[in-house]
Amino acid sequence: MKKVAIVGLGWLGMPLALSLMARGWEVTGSKTTQDGVEAARMCGIDGYPLRLEPQLVCDTEDLDALMNVDALVITLPARRTGPGRISTCRRCRKLWIPR
């Protein structure tokens, strides 16, 4: 079975996760709150808490679970103007930690 991690189980990430699960994928995902993680788990998604700002906030074991996949999808909201656009890219770079 193929495994996918979706960083950001929000308005785009959650429907994508459910669609992939219906097609036989094993789905892992992240939410910024424990309530969100529990909601994801109730849907059958292996959820983990993860925050990318101002610094990466995630247990090492949780991050390993999120990264031990065949595909990684990042669905984080981006600001449309100003330095926020660059900030979103910088936040995503925090996920690529040399191992």
Backbone as a ProteinNet text record, in pm:
[ID]
protein_1_A
[PRIMARY]
MKKVAIVGLGWLGMPLALSLMARGWEVTGSKTTQDGVEAARMCGIDGYPLRLEPQLVCDTEDLDALMNVDALVITLPARRTGPGRISTCRRCRKLWIPR
[TERTIARY]
84.3	0	89.4	55.9	132.3	93.1	193.1	171.5	193.1	105.7	117.7	102.6	177.4	160.9	110.7	10.9	-42.8	-17.6	68.7	97.9	-5.5	-99.1	-206.5	-338.6	-405.5	-535.1	-648.3	-648.3	-750.8	-854.5	-901.8	-1010.5	-970.5	-842.6	-795.1	-737.8	-658.7	-589.7	-680.8	-785.1	-874.9	-952.2	-1016.8	-1084.6	-987.9	-867	-766.5	-731.9	-713.2	-681.5	-791.7	-915.2	-1027.4	-1038.4	-1013	-1016.5	-906.3	-787.4	-677.1	-702.5	-760	-793.5	-893.6	-990.1	-1089.9	-1026.9	-911.1	-839.4	-730.9	-729.3	-638.7	-506.8	-488	-364.8	-373	-259.5	-247.5	-209.8	-289.3	-270.6	-226.9	-122.6	-75.1	-90.7	-122	-138.5	-111.7	-106.5	-78.5	-185.8	-202.9	-288	-209.5	-247.3	-173.5	-221.9	-339.6	-393.9	-421	-423.8	-453.9	-597.6	-690.7	-829	-835.9	-759	-754.6	-695.8	-593.9	-532.3	-634.7	-708.2	-810.3	-919.5	-960.8	-1062.9	-1012.4	-885.9	-827.7	-825.8	-788.6	-783	-921.8	-1023.1	-1160	-1203.2	-1138.2	-1166.5	-1079	-994.2	-908	-771.3	-739.3	-609.9	-514.9	-393.9	-292	-240.2	-299.8	-270.6	-165.5	-90.3	14.2	10.2	42.9	50.1	179.6	166.5	282.7	254.5	348	340.4	474.1	468.2	589.7	632	557.4	597.8	581.5	669.2	785.7	897.7	896.1	992.3	915.9	982.1	921.1	888.8	762.2	718.8	655.5	731	683.5	779.9	726.1	812.4	890.1	1012.6	1096.2	1029.7	969.2	901.8	783.8	708.6	596.4	645.3	754	809.3	857.9	920.9	963.6	844.2	733.7	613.4	557.7	563.9	515.1	604.9	733.8	827.4	853.2	814	837.5	723.4	716.8	605.7	657	568.2	600.8	581.8	489.6	460.3	429.2	471.8	445.9	371.6	256.6	177.1	170.2	202.8	198.4	84.3	-12.2	-128.4	-140.5	-41.3	-40.2	-95.9	-168.4	-218.6	-104.1	-111.1	-9.2	-72.9	0.5	-46.4	-32.6	-122.9	-123.9	-29.3	3.7	88.3	195.1	292.3	393.6	489.8	561.3	664	605.6	474.6	412.2	431.7	439.2	460.9	594.3	696.5	829	827.7	757.2	749.5	694.7	594.3	536.5	641.6	720.6	826.7	929.9	963.7	1061.4	1007.5	878.8	819.2	825.2	798.3	800.9	941.7	1042.1	1180.3	1216.3	1147.9	1177.3	1147.8	1067.6	1035.3	1151.9	1240.2	1352.2	1470.7	1477.4	1583.5	1681.9	1810.2	1907.7	1904.9	1906.8	1903.5	2028.1
-116.8	0	123.9	221.3	345.2	435.5	510.9	600.5	744.7	832.5	974.6	1052.4	1160.7	1252.8	1384.7	1440.2	1569.9	1666.6	1762.8	1864.9	1975.4	1982.1	2080.2	2015.8	1955.4	1890.6	1992	2095.1	2198.5	2180.8	2292.9	2288.6	2215.2	2210.6	2136.9	2001.1	1998.3	1876.2	1764.4	1798	1693.9	1623.5	1695.2	1624.3	1542.2	1593.9	1518.7	1390.2	1399.3	1281.2	1176.4	1219.1	1124.9	1061.4	1139.4	1086.6	983.5	1012.1	916.7	789.4	804	685.3	597.3	659.1	583.7	509.6	554.8	490.6	394.9	368	267.8	317.9	448.5	502.2	501.6	480	498.8	645.3	718.3	862.8	902.7	982.9	1047.9	1197.3	1271.8	1414.9	1495	1625.9	1713.7	1819.7	1858.1	1970.2	2050.1	2175.6	2259.8	2245.1	2185.5	2171.1	2024.9	1992.6	1856	1819.1	1914.8	1888.1	1850.5	1920	1888.6	1751.8	1716.3	1583.6	1475.9	1495.3	1397.6	1386	1497.2	1494.4	1415.8	1433.9	1359	1209.9	1175.4	1034	970.3	1048.7	995.4	965.4	1029.2	1003.5	890.9	832.2	723.5	767.8	894.7	948.5	942.9	898.6	893.9	1036.2	1110.2	1252.1	1282.7	1390.5	1435.8	1587.9	1641.6	1787.5	1841.1	1949.6	2010.7	2159.1	2242	2386.4	2429.6	2516	2558.2	2700.3	2768.6	2905.1	2937.1	3015.4	3074.2	2973	2861.7	2754	2622.9	2522.7	2391	2337.8	2303.3	2247.5	2111.9	2005.6	1869.6	1773.6	1668.9	1566.2	1497.8	1457.7	1391.9	1265.6	1186.1	1063.5	1095.9	1201.4	1241.5	1286.8	1364	1410.6	1293.3	1195.4	1075.4	1003.7	994	928.7	1005.4	1136.9	1218.1	1207	1185.8	1184.6	1045.1	940.7	804.1	762.1	827.1	807.4	801.5	760.6	759.7	897	975.5	1108.2	1205.2	1329.8	1435.5	1548	1586.6	1695.9	1805.8	1927.9	2040.6	2132.1	2149.6	2233.7	2341.4	2428.1	2536.8	2663.5	2743.3	2869	2966.9	3035.8	3135.7	3274	3370.7	3508.3	3549.2	3632.7	3671	3785.2	3866.9	3982.4	3996.8	4078.4	4112.7	3999.5	4013.4	3914.8	3779.6	3771.5	3645.1	3535.6	3573.9	3473.2	3403.8	3480.5	3424	3346.1	3397.4	3331.7	3190.4	3170.7	3037.5	2940.3	2982.8	2896.7	2864.4	2962.8	2939.1	2842.5	2852.6	2760	2617.5	2600.3	2466.1	2407.9	2491.5	2442.9	2377.8	2414.4	2356.9	2207.3	2159.5	2016.9	1933.2	1993.1	1919.7	1929.6	1836.5	1833.6	1723.9	1757.5	1653.9	1539	1421.2	1301.4	1220.2
0	0	0	-83	-87.2	28	76.8	190.2	146.4	194.1	165.6	295.6	308.1	420.6	364.5	431.2	391.8	506.5	482.2	582.5	563.3	655.7	647.2	609.5	706.6	681.9	702.2	618.9	625.5	515.9	461.9	363.3	235.5	201.9	85.1	124.1	229.6	268.6	316.2	392.6	444.7	332.8	239.5	130.6	45.4	25	-49.6	23.8	155	235.8	225.7	238.1	231.4	93.3	-10.6	-147	-169.4	-120.4	-134.8	-55.2	64.5	144	69.6	3.9	-71.9	-189.4	-233	-343.3	-294.3	-163.5	-110	-53.8	-46.3	10.7	162.3	227	371.3	392	470.2	482.1	622.8	627.4	748.6	724.7	830.5	809.6	934.3	916.3	1029.7	1046.6	1171.8	1211.5	1314.7	1333.8	1427.8	1571.3	1590.6	1726.2	1757.7	1885.7	1927	1891.5	1900.8	1860.3	1712.9	1630.1	1487.7	1461.3	1537.6	1525.3	1559.1	1667.8	1708.2	1602.7	1543.8	1438.1	1317.4	1282.2	1170.7	1201.7	1323.1	1362.2	1359.7	1394.4	1389.7	1246	1149	1007.6	952.2	1036.1	991.6	942.8	962.8	921	1040.2	1015.3	1120.1	1139.3	1233	1247.8	1352.9	1328.2	1419.3	1429.4	1547.2	1560.1	1498.1	1424.1	1360	1339	1381.1	1355.1	1296	1197.1	1128.1	1161	1246.4	1276.6	1422.7	1477.8	1410.6	1388.6	1462.1	1440.4	1430.9	1376.5	1365.7	1504.6	1526.4	1654.2	1626	1657	1631.5	1700.2	1760.8	1818.4	1706.6	1736	1636.7	1582.5	1669.8	1625.2	1534.8	1567.6	1483.3	1346.3	1344.1	1217.6	1134	1196.6	1124.3	1062.9	1136.9	1084.7	965.1	971.2	859.8	737	756.6	644.6	587.7	656.9	610.7	518.2	401.2	308.2	164.9	74.6	-67.8	-131.5	-75.7	-131.1	-17.4	-34.6	62.3	-8.8	46.1	-9.8	95.8	57	149.4	108.1	197.5	168.8	275.6	279.4	376.9	313.7	390.7	335.1	312.5	201.8	170.1	167.3	214.8	202.1	56.4	11.5	-129.8	-162.8	-64.6	-92.3	15.1	-15.1	83.4	113.3	224.2	259.1	298.9	317.1	354.4	252	124.7	19.9	40	67.2	92.4	222.9	321.1	451.6	438.9	354.6	336.4	284	187.7	134	241.1	321.1	427.6	531.6	561.9	658.4	604.8	476.6	417.9	418.7	402	403.3	535.5	642.7	773.7	778.2	684.2	681.2	629.1	549.7	493.3	586.9	676.3	776	735.7	719.7	683.1	782.9	731.8	815.6	792.7
[MASK]
+++++++++++++++++++++++++++++++++++++++++++++++++++++++++++++++++++++++++++++++++++++++++++++++++++

